[in-house]
Amino acid sequence: MEKQPNNPLHGKTLEAILTELVSFYGWEELGQRIRIRCFNNDPSIKSSLKFLRRTPWAREKVEALYVDYLKMQL
């Protein structure tokens, strides 16, 4: 497997990313930052993962928010 030292998403599962974002922002703010129904209507990790795995544009938004979140943590 190729090493990716400059990729902050390397080795992170979508579930770990989403769980960390929900812990930091909460569902309400996450739903305001990324306007998708699974974050605003009866949100859960399971339903959100199902949607994000099937919807590339939404996954990209979550991953971009996570990268921004990591930058704030430095």
DOPA-258334 format. One line per 2 residues: their letters; for each residue x, y, z of N, C-alpha, C. Coordinates in steps of 0.001 Angstrom, whole numbers, plus 500000, padded with zeros to 6 digits. Each point is the difference from the previous one (the first is absolute). Layout:
a	X Y Z X Y Z X Y Z ~ ...
//
This chain:
me	500837 498824 500000 499163 501176 500000 500886 501244 500000 ~ 499628 500969 499198 500768 501227 499850 499761 500938 501187
kq	501051 500630 500499 499861 500940 501108 499566 501355 499461 ~ 499170 500682 500782 499497 501315 499620 500142 500948 501186
pn	501213 500472 500275 500224 500802 501201 499293 501352 499986 ~ 499681 500535 498821 499353 501307 499929 498484 499927 499841
np	499438 498819 500035 498562 499828 499848 499372 499806 501386 ~ 499272 501020 500502 499422 499883 501343 498884 498958 500096
lh	499475 499558 498860 498930 499002 500008 500541 498570 499962 ~ 501291 499860 499735 500593 498667 499884 499856 499226 501312
gk	499442 498818 499892 499849 499135 501163 498761 500282 500834 ~ 499198 500987 499619 498776 500340 500731 498808 499398 499281
tl	499132 499360 500738 498773 499495 499406 498972 501117 499971 ~ 499030 499862 499134 498929 500981 499921 499247 500058 501336
ea	499835 498868 500630 499314 499960 501287 500779 500782 501063 ~ 501325 499853 500025 500821 500728 500967 499939 501501 499741
il	500034 500385 498737 499919 501413 499630 498670 500584 500451 ~ 498916 499324 499666 498665 500483 500346 499805 500062 501509
te	500448 498986 500710 499869 499980 501458 500742 501169 500635 ~ 501180 500282 499501 500786 501116 500542 499333 501339 499709
lv	499467 500160 498797 499315 501243 499658 498739 500196 500841 ~ 499251 498929 500211 498788 500096 500816 500365 500328 501443
sf	501065 499431 500504 500441 500302 501367 500391 501463 500147 ~ 500632 500545 498975 500482 501381 500079 498886 501009 499720
yg	499273 499808 498895 498994 500968 499571 498600 499707 500540 ~ 499662 498721 500164 498619 499617 500310 499211 499922 498700
we	498876 499291 500037 499206 499798 498789 499441 501301 499452 ~ 499548 500882 500898 499353 501229 499542 500961 500880 499188
el	501174 500250 500546 500964 500835 499273 500524 499289 498759 ~ 500193 498702 500096 500451 499239 498839 498978 500117 498867
gq	498721 499939 500359 498932 500156 499012 499930 501390 499410 ~ 500443 501005 500752 500043 501362 499463 501197 500184 499077
ri	501109 499381 500336 501206 500128 499191 499898 499218 498694 ~ 499406 498807 500072 499801 499156 498818 498516 499669 499946
ri	499298 500636 499109 498540 499874 499946 499577 498739 499253 ~ 499965 498908 500752 499465 498753 499458 499014 499449 501021
rc	498974 499377 499502 498881 499565 500830 500410 499049 501121 ~ 500944 499127 499742 500365 499008 501015 500666 500641 501221
fn	500449 501268 499888 500555 500708 501149 498940 500822 500717 ~ 498884 500281 499330 498986 500891 500561 498726 499309 500463
nd	499649 498884 499409 498763 499296 500353 500311 498658 500631 ~ 499797 499892 501298 500230 498763 500746 501390 499416 499705
ps	501055 500760 500266 501352 499561 499624 500517 498840 500843 ~ 500783 499171 499348 500720 498923 500693 501248 499695 499194
ik	500965 499432 500667 501244 499626 499315 499687 498986 498899 ~ 499186 499005 500329 499707 498923 499057 499333 500518 498727
ss	498954 500824 500145 499295 500492 498808 500886 500963 499206 ~ 500788 500794 500696 500885 500939 499318 501080 499266 499221
lk	500572 498958 500587 501015 499217 499300 499432 499362 498742 ~ 498787 499489 500097 499362 499371 498851 499865 501011 498855
fl	499547 501211 500328 499845 501037 498988 501352 500435 499438 ~ 500951 500262 500877 501304 500513 499563 500752 498998 499135
rr	499838 498729 500266 500687 498971 499198 499438 499908 498588 ~ 498731 500395 499837 499376 499931 498679 500031 501323 499248
tp	500421 501081 500680 499895 501334 499419 501359 500697 500046 ~ 500759 499899 498914 501364 500539 499998 500100 501494 500324
wa	499088 500827 499487 500103 501438 500254 499827 500315 501481 ~ 499130 499268 500688 499780 500231 501427 501210 499524 500805
re	500552 498875 499598 501198 499494 500686 501158 500986 499856 ~ 500144 500575 498822 501062 500985 499779 499837 501205 500920
kv	498761 500437 500217 499748 501136 500895 500363 499646 501440 ~ 499669 498800 500422 500334 499560 501356 501514 499905 500160
ea	500670 499434 499025 501461 499882 500071 500667 501376 500001 ~ 499471 500949 499216 500558 501357 499975 499799 500686 501354
ly	498844 499814 500602 499748 500574 501319 500939 499387 501032 ~ 500262 498715 499877 500905 499330 500930 501427 500544 499873
vd	500454 500249 498778 501325 500563 499791 500070 501400 500634 ~ 498944 500793 499820 499955 501322 500632 500009 499884 501514
yl	499264 499026 500522 499973 499740 501440 501401 499652 500526 ~ 500722 499178 499255 501355 499637 500404 500918 501205 500015
km	499844 500895 499053 500822 501213 499952 499745 500871 501217 ~ 498746 500043 500457 499665 500786 501193 500644 499417 501252
ql	500226 498697 500005 500530 499318 501174 501501 500218 500173 ~ 500670 500515 498980 501455 500203 500085 500374 501157 500853
//
